[in-house]
Amino acid sequence: MKIVLAYSGGLDTSVLLSWLKETYNAEMIAFCANIGQEEELRGLEAKAQKTGASRIYIADLQEEFARDFIFPILQAGAVYEGQYFLGTSIARPLIAKGMIDVAKKEKADAIAHGATGKGNDQVRFELTAAALAPDLQVIAPWRDARYRNEFPGRAEMIAYCAKKKIPVKASAKKPFSSDRNLLHISYEAGILEDPWLDAGDKKFRASFTTLSVFPEDAPNRPEFVALDFLKGNCVAVNSKKLSPLGVMRALNQLGGKHGVGRVDMVENRYVGMKSRGVYETPGGAILHFAHRQMESLTMDREVMHLRDSLIPRYAELVYYGYWFSPERLALQALVTESQRNVTGAVRVKLYKGNIMAAGRKSPVSLYNPHIATMEADPTKAYNQDDATGFIRLNALRLKVAAKVQRKK
């Protein structure tokens, strides 16, 4: 049997690679998608082979991730439950897609993942497989009683790695999980399972500062950043033209320096439970804010309100794992159409965790200062007398209802 495993080199997948090989007597092929983990990828090939993989694929998908996954959700303004920028959620369908491509190339019998039976990732991986390779077998060890009996917790996994001499970063002194990519880093489990624990406390602060500083540790002087947009996508930062990947890297550095995009929340998982997560999304937070400022100047009111009404549904689809579903693709078509005129420049001010608007301009701006002015309208485009009839017609139903209520 040949199995392709989604492999990160962390505690979970290191144990999985060895366990699957022994349990299924399988040839193990490790697959890792480079989507911005940076130093986490160092030594991965040697580690996978030492752990039992016959081959490892490390696919550089960073540009694709930024262009085809991050930018579309930012165009949609997608934020789950008003706080989460979907950093882990949006990475999973791309990882699964890359893993499926390798499975087809290697003529593998199955793919496997290390998502737990309590989490969202199992759904995201397997819905992607259902959409892209419906006949491919999926192995989920965390839903196998044999695996859970052997590894009831992280302590047993850490001990297993020590016994097998598999090097991992996790230890009994630092029992929490993290997941990093180009859009964010997430922290969960372990000490974070207590929602009263303050992850910003000085004694924990160093553990939760991978991409950004805490606001109180940020510079005491603000910094201005200019972003140029073309059809809803950022194409330049501080007048320097950049690819989507370049944009994300530049804004991560700037946002991280000023402590923006930090979120500590309790969210509703798709599988039914609540979970606590701490997130750093510096570049994504800046892009989300600036993009909204650009839309405020250039997007038609009714188009904006229609798109906004669909944001919760779009964000749910991404969070739940329906990236390749027909309904998400249909929504994306609407989003793309809505971005036709979202072009121009936005200036923001970054200061101690805050992102503030500091200017917007566009060659296709719908804002007309001559019409909006509180002074005399030189264009005569807006006759204030017209508001009388407008208000009278809109008040009609309220007056009728009020009279009916009065008769009761």
C-alpha positions in Angstrom: 0.0 0.0 0.0 1.2 3.5 -0.8 0.0 6.5 1.3 0.7 10.2 0.8 0.7 12.0 4.1 0.2 15.7 4.7 3.4 16.3 6.5 4.7 19.3 8.5 7.4 17.8 10.5 5.6 18.8 13.7 4.6 16.5 16.6 1.4 15.1 15.1 2.6 14.3 11.6 5.9 12.9 12.8 4.1 10.4 15.0 1.6 9.7 12.2 4.2 9.0 9.5 5.9 6.3 11.7 2.6 4.9 13.0 0.9 4.6 9.5 4.0 2.9 8.1 3.9 0.3 10.9 0.2 -0.2 11.1 -0.6 -0.4 7.3 2.8 -1.9 6.3 2.8 1.0 3.8 5.2 2.9 1.7 5.0 6.4 3.1 5.3 9.5 0.9 5.4 12.8 2.7 3.9 15.9 1.2 4.6 19.4 2.5 3.2 22.5 1.0 5.4 25.5 1.4 2.9 28.2 2.1 5.1 30.5 4.2 6.2 28.5 7.2 9.7 29.9 6.8 12.2 28.3 9.2 9.8 25.5 10.0 10.8 23.9 6.6 14.5 23.6 7.5 15.7 20.1 7.6 12.3 18.7 6.7 13.5 16.3 4.0 16.1 14.6 6.2 13.6 14.4 9.1 10.9 12.8 6.9 13.3 10.2 5.6 14.6 9.4 9.1 11.1 9.0 10.3 10.3 6.5 7.6 9.2 8.3 4.4 10.5 6.8 1.1 10.2 10.2 -0.5 9.1 13.8 0.4 7.6 16.4 -1.9 8.0 20.0 -0.7 6.0 22.1 -3.1 6.5 25.9 -3.1 2.9 27.1 -3.3 3.4 30.5 -1.8 2.6 32.6 -4.9 -0.5 30.4 -5.7 -1.6 30.7 -2.1 -1.4 34.5 -2.1 -2.9 35.0 -5.6 -5.6 32.3 -5.8 -6.6 31.8 -2.1 -5.7 34.8 0.1 -6.6 37.6 -2.3 -10.0 36.2 -3.2 -11.1 36.0 0.4 -9.8 39.5 1.0 -11.8 40.7 -2.0 -14.9 39.1 -0.4 -14.1 40.8 2.9 -14.5 37.4 4.6 -14.1 37.3 8.3 -15.5 34.4 10.4 -17.6 35.4 13.3 -16.4 39.0 13.0 -12.9 38.3 14.1 -11.1 35.4 12.4 -9.3 36.2 9.1 -9.5 32.5 8.1 -5.7 31.9 8.0 -5.8 28.2 8.7 -9.1 27.6 6.9 -8.0 28.9 3.6 -4.7 27.0 3.7 -6.3 23.6 3.9 -7.9 23.3 0.5 -4.6 24.3 -1.2 -2.6 21.7 0.9 -5.2 19.0 0.0 -5.1 20.0 -3.6 -1.3 19.7 -3.7 -1.4 16.4 -1.9 -4.0 15.0 -4.3 -1.7 16.0 -7.2 1.1 14.0 -5.7 -1.1 11.0 -5.0 -2.1 10.9 -8.7 1.5 11.3 -9.8 2.6 8.5 -7.5 -0.4 6.3 -8.1 -1.0 6.2 -4.4 -3.8 4.1 -2.8 -4.7 6.7 -0.2 -4.0 10.1 1.3 -3.8 10.7 5.1 -3.9 13.7 7.3 -3.3 14.4 11.0 -6.4 16.4 11.7 -8.1 15.3 14.9 -11.7 14.0 15.0 -12.7 17.1 17.1 -11.5 19.7 14.7 -12.4 21.5 11.5 -9.4 20.5 9.4 -10.6 16.9 8.9 -13.6 18.3 7.2 -11.6 20.7 5.1 -9.2 18.1 3.8 -11.8 15.5 3.1 -14.3 17.9 1.4 -11.5 19.0 -0.9 -10.7 15.4 -1.7 -14.4 14.7 -2.4 -14.5 17.6 -4.8 -11.2 16.9 -6.6 -10.6 13.1 -6.3 -13.8 11.4 -5.2 -12.4 7.9 -5.6 -9.3 8.4 -3.6 -9.3 6.8 -0.1 -8.7 9.1 2.9 -7.1 7.8 6.1 -7.8 9.8 9.3 -5.9 8.1 12.1 -7.4 10.3 14.8 -10.7 8.7 14.0 -9.1 5.2 14.5 -9.6 3.8 18.0 -6.2 2.0 17.7 -4.4 5.3 17.3 -6.4 7.1 20.0 -5.7 4.3 22.5 -2.0 4.5 21.9 -1.9 8.3 21.9 -4.6 9.6 24.2 -2.8 12.9 24.6 0.2 15.0 23.6 2.4 13.6 26.4 2.2 10.1 24.9 3.1 11.5 21.5 6.1 13.4 22.9 7.2 10.2 24.7 6.8 8.2 21.4 9.0 10.6 19.5 11.6 10.5 22.3 11.6 6.7 22.1 11.9 6.7 18.3 14.4 9.5 18.4 12.2 11.7 16.2 13.2 15.4 16.8 10.2 17.6 17.5 9.8 21.1 19.0 6.9 20.3 21.3 7.7 19.4 24.9 5.8 18.8 28.1 6.8 22.4 29.1 5.2 24.0 26.0 2.1 21.9 25.3 0.3 24.0 22.8 -0.1 23.7 19.0 0.7 26.3 16.4 0.2 26.5 12.6 1.9 29.1 10.5 1.5 30.2 6.9 1.8 33.3 4.8 -1.5 34.8 6.1 -1.2 34.1 9.8 0.0 31.9 12.7 -2.5 30.2 15.0 -2.0 28.9 18.6 -4.4 26.6 20.3 -4.7 23.7 22.8 -2.6 23.2 25.9 -2.5 26.2 28.2 -4.9 28.1 25.8 -7.7 25.7 26.6 -8.4 27.9 29.7 -10.3 30.9 28.1 -9.5 33.0 31.2 -5.7 32.8 30.6 -4.3 36.0 29.3 -2.0 35.1 26.4 -0.7 38.7 26.5 0.6 38.3 30.1 4.4 39.0 30.2 5.2 35.5 31.2 3.5 34.1 28.1 4.3 36.9 25.6 7.4 35.4 24.1 5.4 32.3 23.2 2.9 34.2 21.1 5.0 36.6 19.1 6.0 34.8 15.9 4.8 37.3 13.3 4.0 40.4 15.4 4.8 42.1 18.7 2.2 42.9 21.2 0.8 46.5 20.9 2.4 47.7 24.1 5.8 46.6 22.8 5.3 48.3 19.4 7.2 51.6 18.4 6.0 54.8 20.1 5.8 56.6 16.7 3.2 55.8 14.0 4.0 54.7 10.5 2.2 55.5 7.3 1.7 52.9 4.6 0.3 53.5 1.1 -1.5 50.7 -0.8 -2.4 50.8 -4.5 -5.4 48.7 -5.6 -6.5 47.5 -9.0 -9.9 45.8 -9.3 -9.9 44.9 -5.6 -6.4 43.5 -5.4 -3.4 45.3 -3.8 -0.7 45.7 -6.5 1.8 48.0 -4.8 3.0 49.0 -1.3 4.5 52.4 -0.7 4.7 52.9 -4.5 6.6 49.6 -5.1 4.8 47.2 -7.4 4.6 43.8 -6.0 3.1 40.4 -6.7 0.5 39.1 -4.3 3.2 37.1 -2.5 5.4 40.3 -2.3 2.4 42.3 -0.9 1.8 39.7 1.8 5.5 39.7 2.8 5.8 43.4 2.9 2.6 44.0 4.9 3.4 41.2 7.3 6.7 42.9 8.2 5.0 46.3 8.6 2.0 45.0 10.5 4.1 42.8 12.7 6.3 45.7 13.7 3.3 47.6 14.9 1.4 44.8 16.5 -1.7 44.9 14.3 -3.9 41.9 13.5 -3.7 40.1 16.9 -6.9 38.2 17.8 -7.8 36.1 20.8 -11.2 34.5 20.4 -13.5 31.7 21.3 -15.0 30.4 18.0 -17.7 28.0 16.9 -16.2 24.9 15.2 -18.1 23.3 12.4 -18.2 20.0 14.3 -20.2 21.6 17.1 -17.9 22.6 19.9 -16.4 26.0 20.9 -12.6 26.4 20.9 -10.2 29.1 21.9 -7.6 30.3 19.5 -5.0 33.1 19.4 -4.1 34.5 16.0 -1.5 36.8 14.5 -2.6 38.2 11.0 -0.6 41.4 10.5 -0.5 41.7 6.7 -4.0 40.3 6.3 -5.5 42.8 8.8 -3.9 45.7 7.0 -5.2 44.5 3.6 -8.7 43.9 4.9 -8.9 47.4 6.4 -7.4 49.2 3.4 -9.5 47.2 0.9 -12.7 48.3 2.8 -11.5 51.9 2.6 -11.0 51.6 -1.1 -14.5 50.0 -1.6 -16.1 52.9 0.4 -14.9 55.3 -2.2 -15.6 53.2 -5.4 -18.3 50.6 -4.8 -21.9 51.3 -5.6 -24.1 51.3 -2.4 -26.4 48.5 -3.4 -23.6 46.3 -4.7 -21.7 46.8 -1.5 -24.7 46.0 0.7 -25.5 42.9 -1.4 -21.9 41.7 -1.1 -21.8 42.5 2.6 -25.0 40.5 3.2 -23.2 37.5 1.8 -20.0 37.9 3.8 -21.1 35.7 6.8 -22.2 32.9 4.4 -18.9 33.2 2.3 -16.8 33.1 5.5 -18.7 30.1 6.7 -18.1 28.2 3.5 -14.4 28.9 3.8 -14.3 28.0 7.5 -16.2 24.8 7.0 -14.1 23.6 4.1 -16.3 24.2 1.0 -13.7 26.1 -1.0 -14.3 24.0 -4.1 -18.1 23.8 -3.7 -20.3 25.2 -6.5 -21.9 27.7 -4.1 -18.5 29.2 -3.1 -17.5 29.5 -6.8 -20.8 31.2 -7.5 -20.3 33.7 -4.7 -16.8 34.3 -5.9 -18.1 35.3 -9.3 -20.3 37.9 -7.7 -17.4 39.1 -5.6 -15.2 39.4 -8.7 -17.9 41.4 -10.5 -18.3 43.7 -7.5 -14.6 44.6 -7.6 -14.5 45.9 -11.1 -14.0 49.5 -10.1 -12.2 49.0 -6.7 -9.2 50.8 -8.0 -7.1 53.6 -6.4 -4.9 54.3 -3.4 -5.4 54.1 0.3 -3.1 55.5 3.0 -3.2 54.0 6.5 -1.5 54.8 9.8 -0.2 52.0 12.0 0.2 52.6 15.7 0.4 50.2 18.6 -2.0 47.6 17.3 -4.3 50.0 15.5 -4.9 50.6 11.8 -6.3 54.0 11.0 -7.4 55.5 7.7 -5.2 58.4 6.6 -6.5 59.1 3.1 -8.1 57.5 0.0 -8.3 58.5 -3.7 -9.4 56.9 -6.9 -9.7 57.8 -10.6 -13.2 56.1 -10.5 -14.3 57.5 -7.2 -18.1 57.7 -6.7 -17.6 60.4 -4.1 -18.4 63.8 -5.5 -17.5 66.6 -3.1 -19.7 69.1 -5.0 -22.8 67.0 -4.4 -21.8 66.0 -0.8 -20.9 69.5 0.3 -22.9 71.2 3.0 -22.4 74.4 1.1 -24.2 75.5 -2.1 -24.2 72.8 -4.8 -22.6 74.4 -7.9 -23.6 71.4 -10.1 -27.3 71.6 -9.1 -27.2 67.8 -9.2 -29.0 67.5 -5.9 -32.2 69.5 -5.2 -32.9 69.5 -1.5 -36.5 70.1 -2.1 -36.7 66.5 -3.6 -36.1 65.1 -0.2 -39.6 66.1 0.9 -41.3 63.7 -1.4 -38.7 61.0 -0.7 -39.3 61.2 3.0 -43.1 61.4 2.6 -43.2 58.2 0.5 -40.9 56.3 2.8 -42.9 57.4 5.9 -46.2 56.3 4.4 -46.1 52.8 5.8 -45.0 54.0 9.2 -47.9 56.4 9.4 -50.4 53.7 8.3 -49.0 51.3 10.9 -49.1 54.0 13.6 -52.8 54.8 12.9 -53.7 51.1 13.1 -51.9 50.6 16.4 -53.7 53.7 17.8 -57.1 52.1 17.1 -56.3 49.0 19.3 
